[in-house]
Amino acid sequence: MENFNMSKNTTFYALGLSYKKADATIRGKFSLDAKAQSILLMQAEAEGIEALIVTSTCNRTEIYGFANHPYELIKLLCENSNGTVEEFQKVAYIYKNQDAISHMFRVGTGLDSQILGDFEIISQIKNAFNQSKSNGLINTFMERLVNSVIQASKKIKNETQISSGATSVSFAAVQYITRNVPDIANKNILLFGTGKIGRNTCENLVKHTKHEQITLINRTKDKAEKLAAKLDLVVKDYADLQLELQKADVVVVATGAQNPTIDKAILNLKKPLLILDLSIPKNVNENVTDLDHVTLIHMDYLSQMTDETLENRKRHIPAAEDIIEEIKEEFNSWTKGRKFAPTINALKAKLNEIKNSELDFQSRKIAGFNEEQAEIITNRLIHKITTQFANHLKDENTSVDESIEWIEKVFKIEAVIKY
């Protein structure tokens, strides 16, 4: 397997944790808000990491970057989150080189998403890339890789039906509500938190239930008012949260708070209450289930809801994988070219050095030596020789690293590769 090195010691890694092995509680410990991500990037730059991007969503937290050892990146993650190295080791994955590249392609195209075909992650990768670029943490390799993943995502979305049909955590939440709450049209729904998931859930509720008895609460009231104006809904102050909880039949919580803001202490119930917690970290304390009338559903459960839409999407996986392989092959060809081009240039310079020395010797030794003709012939020979080496290095069966090492050893040259 080829190494994507910036120097003799660094390797390209993808590491992190996701819904596959880490439950919501553990994912919450390793989640990174905007401030934590910014600090992590500044620390990475200070520690000499040349290229790195970090993503943190409700389903995964990941770092893609170059390092001498993966622990350099694990340390950055643990020092900027509430997770420990021991917890990370229990649920994490670490990929390097080709496996890391393949992982980014699968994540960025929705094939690794908790809900198959969810393309929201590609926007998050774009944002992570832009943030790293503004911190000087993007090299040519990373830029080309991210652009290739974006290209694959766009092509899969346009040329397959893997994202067809409406399905997302917010849609699954609405499905759960409509299937499990009798007479939903006459129930009171409270939405606490109007971030992206909260907005999507709210819009789906209005669309699929034709329900106008929805109350919005958000810490920043003007954000809730903008959404309410768009959907003709009611907004209440954050100070009214406890009162509104008593009125509600269904509560959807989708905040970005780092600690729970709803627990049994603020619930004084005399009727059934369904709470859907769509937040990472969890924003509803598990102790609410101590109350007889409360049903608590977390987003992990909603994400596991399979329906006909998801089953239909699975049929398009092979077509999506073909597109990934096609674009990944283009990327790998580009990478190989960048890797061996400095060696070919160094070889050409070495052969020209030998040629010039020999022509100088022969011009002094042979009377009437035709230096111009000899220059033409030797230049053609050098071109043919270097082309032969380049074709060998381009061959998919060639171990580029071993071949470069052999060429540099035989011709006593050293090419420095810069990404």
N, C-alpha and C positions, 0 to 999 in steps of 0.2 A: 504494500500500500504506500502511495506517495505521501510525502510530508509537505505541508504548505508552510514552509519556514520563511521567516524574515531574516533569520540568522541561523547559525548552526544549532541553536538550542531551543528556539521557540516553536510551538505547535499550535494549530488552530483547534479550539475546543468549543463544544456546545454543552452546557451543563445547566441543571436546574431540577425542578420538580413540577409535577402536574397532577391533575385529577386522577390519573391512572393508578397512582400508588399513595398519593398524599390526600388525606381527607381535608374537609374545609377548615378544621381547626389548625392543622399543620400548615396548610397553604396560607392561612391568615398570619401565622407567625413569620413566614418568609415574604409576605407581600411588601412591596415597596411603593410608598406614595411618591408624588412628584418631588417633594423635598429630599426624601431619602435617595431617590435615583440621581438627583443632581449632586448630592454629596458623594455618592458612590463614584460617579464619573470624575469628579475633581480628585478624589483619592486615587483612582486608577491612573490618572494623568501624573499625579505626584509620585506614584510608585513605578513609573516608567513603562506602563502598559501602552503599547503603540496603537492598538485598535481593539475596540470593544463596544458592543451594544447590549443594553439590558431592557428586558420587557417584564412587566408585572401586570397580570390580569387576574380576574376572579378564578380562572382555571389553571394558571401556571405562572411561575416566575423563572426566567431564564437569563443566562449570560452567554453571549457568543463573543469569543475573543482569542487573542494570541497570548500565550504565556509559556514560561519555561516548564511549569508544572501546574496541573489543574487546581492545586491548593491555593495558588495565588488568586484565582477567581472565586473559589469557595470562600476564602477569607474575606474578600470584598463583600460578598453577599451576606455572610453571617454578621459581620461588623456593622452592617447598615440595616439589619432587620432584627426581629426578636427571636429568630431561629438559632439553634446551636449546630456546631459541626456534627455532633453525634446524631441529632435529629435529621440533619441533611443526609448523612450516610445511610440512614435506614430507608429513605424513600426516593433518593435522588437518582439521576442518570448522568453519566459523563460520556460524551462522544468526542472522537477526535478525527481530524482530517476528513476523509471521504464520508465517514459515518456522520460527522458533524454537519457537513454540507447537506447530505441527504435528509437529516433531521430538520434543518431549517426549511428546506423545500416542502416537506410534509406539513410542518407547522404553518408556514406562510400560505399554503394553498387550501387549508381547511381539512386536510385528510387526517390530521392528528387532533382535531378539535373535539371537545366533549360532545358537541352536536355536529355531526358530519356535514361538511360544506359550509360551515360558518366562516364568512370572509371578513369578519370584524378584526381578526388578528392581524391581517396584512396592513391595516391602517395603523395598528399599534406598533408594528415593526417599522413602518415608515417614520412614525413619530420618534421612535427610539433611535433610528438612524440619524434623523435631523438633529436630535439633541446631542448625540455623540459627535456629530460633525462640528457643531458649534463649540464643542469642548476640545476640538483637535484630536479626536480619538477614532478617526476613520482613515484607513489607508486604501490604496487602489484595489487590493484584493477584496476587502469588505464592501467597498462601493459596488464593484462589479457583481459580487455575490448577491447583495441585497437587490440590486436592479434585476438580476436574473430571476430571483424568487418573485419579485413583483410582476415581471413579464409572464412567468408561469401561472401565477394566480389569475392574472387578467385573461390569459388564453383559456384556462380551465373554466372560468366563469362564463366566457363568451361562447366556447365551443362544446361544452358539456352541460348536462342538466343536474350537476351534482349539488347545485344550490337552489334547485327549483322547489317551489312550495314554501309555505310560510312555516318556519320552525326556528325557534330560538328559546333562550331561557324565559324571556318575557312572554313569548307566545305560549310556551308550555305552562307558565303560571296562569295565564288566562284560561287555557284549556282545563287546568286542574280546578279552577274556581267554578267554571260553568258546569263541569261534570259532577262536582261534589257539594255545591251549595244550592239547595232547592230554592226556587222562586227568587233567583238572583236579581231580577228586575226590581224587586221591592226591598232589597238589602242595602245597608249603608257600607260603602267602601272607603277606607282611609288609605291614602298613599303617602308614606313618609319617606322623603328623599326624591329629588327630581333630577338625578344625574341621568346618564344615558340609558341605563337599564330601567330606571324609574319612568323616564319619559316614554320609552318604548312600551312598557307595560301599560301605562296609562292610555296611550293611543290605541293599543290593542283592546283594552277593556271597553273603551268608547265604541270602537269599531265593531267588536264581536258581541257585545252585550247590549248595545244601544242604551247604555246606562248613564244617566245624568246625575245620579246621587253619589258623586265621587268628590271627596274632600282632599285637598292637597296641603301638606305641611312640609316646609323645608327650612333649614336653619337660616339660609339666605332667602328672605321672603320674595324678593323681586324675581328670582328665578322661577319660583312656583307661580307667581302672578303672570309671567310671560306664557307659561304652558297653559295656565287656566284660561287666559284670554283667547288663546288659540282654540281650545276645546270647549269653552263655555262652562267652566267648572268653578267650584267654590274653593277659596284659599283661606286658611286659618293661620294664626301666629304660632310660632314654635312654643310659646308659653302655654298654648291651649292643647298641647299634645295629650296630656293625661285626661283631660275632659273629653276630647274627641275619641280617645281609645275606648271610653265607656260607651259611647254611642255606636261604635262600629260593629258590624257583623263580620267584615273581612278587613284585615290590615295587610298591606304590602309594604315591606321595609326594604329600601334600596339606597342606603346611605353609604358614605365613604368613611364613617367614623372608625377609629382604631379600637374602640372599646364599646361593649353593648350599652345602648341607651334605653332599651326596653327590658324590664324584668318584672317579676310577679308583684313587686312592691308597689308599682304604680297601676296595677290592674285591679279594679274593684268590679267584678263581673257578676251579672245575674242572668246571663244568657250565653249561648255558645259563641265562641270567637275563633275564627280561622286566621292564623298569622303565617304569612309567607315571607321568609327571610332570604332576600336575594343579594345580601351583602357579603363581601369578603374584605376583612375579617367579619365573622358573624356579628350582627348588631342586635340580636335578640338573645337574652340569657336563657339557657336551657331550663332554668328553674321555673319558667312560665308553665311548663308542662306539669308542674306540681298541682296546678289548678284544674279542677274537674272539667271546666267548660272549654278549656283551651286546646286547640290542635295546632301544632307547630310543624311547618313544612319548610325544609331548607332547599336551597337551589340545587344541591347535589342530587336530591331525589327527583326534582323536576327535570334535570338534565338527562336522567336515565329513562324518562318517558319515551318509549318508542311508539311510533305510529306509522301509518301507511306512507307518509311523506318521507320519513327516514329510510324505510325499507326500499322505496323507489330510488333514493339517492345512492344507495349502495351499489346499484347496478352500473353506475357511471364511474366507479372507482378505477377499473382497468383503463378507461380512456384518459382519466386524469393522470394516472401513473405513466402512461405513454408520453404525455405532454411533458411531465416532469423529467423523464429520462432524456427526451430530445433536448430540452433547454439545459439540463445539467451536463450533457455531453458537450454542448457548445461552450459552457463555462469551463469545463475541465480541459478542453482543447486550448482555450485561451490561457488558462493557468500554466499548462505545459509549455506553451509558446513563450510565456513570460519567464518561465523558469530556465529554459535552455537558451534563450536568445542571448543573454550575457556571455554564456560559455561559447556559443558560436562566434560571437563578436571577438571574444578574447582569443579564440583559436585562429580566426582570420588575421588578427593583429600579429599573433605569433608567427604564422606562416609568411606574412608580409615581411616580418623582421628577418626571417631566414632567407627569403627571396632577395631582399635588398643586400644582405651580406654576401650572398652568393654572386649576384650580378656585379657587385663592386669588385669581388675577387676575380671573376672571369673577364671583366672589362680591362683589368690591368694585365691579365695573363695572355689573352688572345688578341693578336693584332687584327684590326678592322672589325672588332666585335660590334654586332648590330644591337645596341642596347634597347632601342625602341621596339624591335621585333621580339626580343627576349622578354621585354616587359609585357607585351600583349599575350604571349604564350603562357608565361608564368601566372599572370592574373587569371587567365581562363582555367588553368589547372587549380589554382587556389579556390576559385568559384565552384568548380566541380567537386573538389574534395569537401569543402564546407557544406555544400548542398547534400552530399552523400551522408554526412554526419547528421545534418538537420532532419533528413528523411528517416534516418534510424531513430532519432529521438521522438519524432512525431508518431511513430508506429505504436498502436495501442498495446502491443505485447511487450514493449520496451519498458524496463525499469529506469525511469529518467534519472532518479537519484544515483543509482549505481553507475549508469553510463556517464553522467556528468563527472562523477568522482574519478572514473577511469580515464576520461579525456584530459581532465585537469592534471592527473598524475603523470600520464604519458608525455604530455606536451609542456609540463611544468608551468601551468597557468592557473590563475585563481580569478573566478568571476564573482562579484558581489551582487546578490539579488536584492532589489529593493521593491517592496510592495507599497 
